[in-house]
Amino acid sequence: MTQNGPPSLRRLFSDSLLALESWELHAIEQILKAPAINVDETSLRVDRKRFWIHVLSAGDITLKFLHRKRGPEAIEDIHIIPRYGGVIIHDCWASYLSYTHCGHGLCGSHLLRELTFI
């Protein structure tokens, strides 16, 4: 056994990583082809530091990306919305609205939440 574990375990992790990378690339491709995608973000703490999970979904595909930031820097780093040409469904957050090359739709759940508040 080597310092990094037995060869069979290393191979399992390596094969799993390759399979996940392949799936992620395919999922991103499907998201980019979708006529509309849902986007949202939520915070969580990792080692007492705030991070953000950015979620993009279309049909039966959901992608989640962990990023230290919430705003345009994260959206640019994730690099899906800047390449997307369809309609993004979101909560009317200004960072999403700044992407004028795609269409925009408002999330029904977020609208209902706001209307309930009124």
Secondary structure, DSSP 8 states (H G I E B T S, - for coil): -BTTB-HHHHHHHHHHHHHHHHHHHHHHHHHHHSSEEEEEEEEEEETTEEEEEEEEEETTEEEEEEES--SHHHHHHHTSGGG--SEEEE---HHHHT-TTSEEEE-HHHHHHHHHH-
